[in-house]
Each structure stands twice: as C-alpha cells, then as structure tokens.
Amino acid sequence: MLLASFMTDATPLDPPAIKDEKEVHPIACEWRAMLREVVMRFARRDYDLEGGIVGVEPVSPETAQHIRGSVEDYGATLIELPEEAWQTSISQWSGTHWNILLDLWTAEEGPSDLVLGGRITESEFGPRLSIHMVYVP
C-alpha cells in the first residue's frame, strides 16, 4: 500500500484541489473516484462512457473515436488505475478551471506514455470533468 510511500515522501495524504496558476499539483483526492471510473470504462473499451458517469460531461462521438484510435494505435491494453498513478498525474489551475494530465497504465508496460487530458471545473453540484483526449504528449 502506498500510505507508507506518501508518508516518507512528505506528500499530503489527501491533496486538495489547489488554485495555483504557477505550479502543478497532484490530482485532488475529491476527483479520484470519478477519474478511476472513467479509466475503468476506457479499459473496457467504453470510450463514449455509455450511460454516463456522475460529474463527467458526455463524450462526443468524435472524442470517443479519437480516444479509441489513440489507444488502438498505442498497441497496449489499458488497465484500471493503480494507486501509483496518482504519484505522477498532475493538475494546474488556469483561472477558471484545472487542466489535468492523468497518467494511464497498460497491462504490458505498467506506467505507459499515454495520458488522459481534460479539464475540471467547479459547479454547485461538485467537480465537473470534461475529457479532451487520450494521447502521447
């Protein structure tokens, strides 16, 4: 379990959403369950997130097709996010929203070069994720 790793690295156990335009920060804990669900669906090849996910904007057919193509072109099998994914994934405040880069993992490699790029905004109902793409930066 990574609890010991977080303690020894002096990383906060529950990083909050930080509004800092100058520095990148870990993905906020309050967003992690939503992001895990997105990646779990992508790992099952549900790129349009059929049926939706609470807090996630609908994925357009064009974006779903782009994500499918990126994953297939990469040539490895996406897997659900392990705890280690939070150690390298980042967010940064951009004045009205957070841009996120979520490192994705594959069965063949573990940590891969693929990332999920998106934006998280605040709403009266909680965080809202808009998925922009999955790609290799």
N, C-alpha and C positions, 0 to 999 in steps of 0.2 A: 504494500500500500504506500502511496506517496506522501502520506501525512508526515512521516519522518523526513522525507526529502524537502517538503515545504518548510519544515521547522529548521532544518540545517541550512537551507538556502536563505533564511530570513525573509521568505515570501509570505505575504499575508495569507491566512488560511481561507478567507472569504473576500477576495478582492472585489471592491465595489466598482460601479461604473464611475470612472473619473473623467471630469470635463477639463482636459488639459490639451490645448492645441499644439504644444511644443514637444511633447513626449508621447511615446507609445506606452500602453499599459496592458496587463493581462486581460483576457476576456472576463468580464464581470460574472460572478457566480450566479447572479439572478438570470442570466441569459443561457446558461449552460444546458439546462434540461431541454430548452427549445432547440438549441443547436444540435444536441445529441439526437433528437428526434428527426431533424432534417437529414443528418448524415446517415442515420439508420435507414431512412426511406431511400436515400440515394444508393446505399449499399444493396438494397433490394430492387434496384433499378426503377424505382418510382420517382422519376425525375420531375414530374409535374405535381408531385405531392397530392395525389388524388385524395379527395375528402378533406384536405386542408390540415393545418396544424395551428392550434391556438397561438396567436401572436405573430404568425408568419403570413406575409402578403401572398396572394396567389401567384404562382409562377406562370408566366405566359408560355404559350406553346413554343415560341421562338427561343426563349431562355431555356426551357426544358430540353429542346433539341440541341442547343449549344452545349449544355451540360452533358447530355448523353454522348455527343460527339467527342467532347474533351476527355471523358472517362474512357470511352472505347479506344480513342487514338492513343491514350497513355498506355493501354495494354496491360493493366494490372487490375486486380479485383478490390474495389473499395470495401473496407470493413468499418464496423462501428468504432466510434472514438474511444480510445483508451484514455485513462487519466493523464498519461504523459502528454497528450495533445495540448493540454492547457498550459504546459510549460513553454511552448514556443508560439502559440497563437496570440494575436495581438488585436487591440482596438485603439483608436485615437479619435478624440473629439474634434469635430470640424465645424464648430459654431452652432449648428442646428441638429447634428446627428453624430453618431460614431461610425467610422469606417472600420470594418473588421476584416481580418485575414485569418481564416481558420485552417490550420494545417490538417490535411487529410492523410489517412493511413491506408495501406493496402495489405492484403494477405501475403503477397510476395516480398514486400520490402519493409513492412512496418511503416516508419515515417516516410512519406513519399514527397515528391516535388509538387504535387497537386495542392491547391488551396481553394477554399471557398471564399469568394469576395462578396461582401454585402454591406448593408448599412442598417443601423439600428436607431430608431427614433423613439422618443418618449411619447406616450399617449395617456389619456385619462384611465385607460384600461391596462396599462403596463407597457413594457417594451414591445416594439413592432419591428420585425426583421423583414427587410427587402433583399432578396437574393439577386445578385447581379450576374455572377458567373462562377464556374469552376475552371481553373486554368493553371498552367505552369508559369509563374512570374519570370 
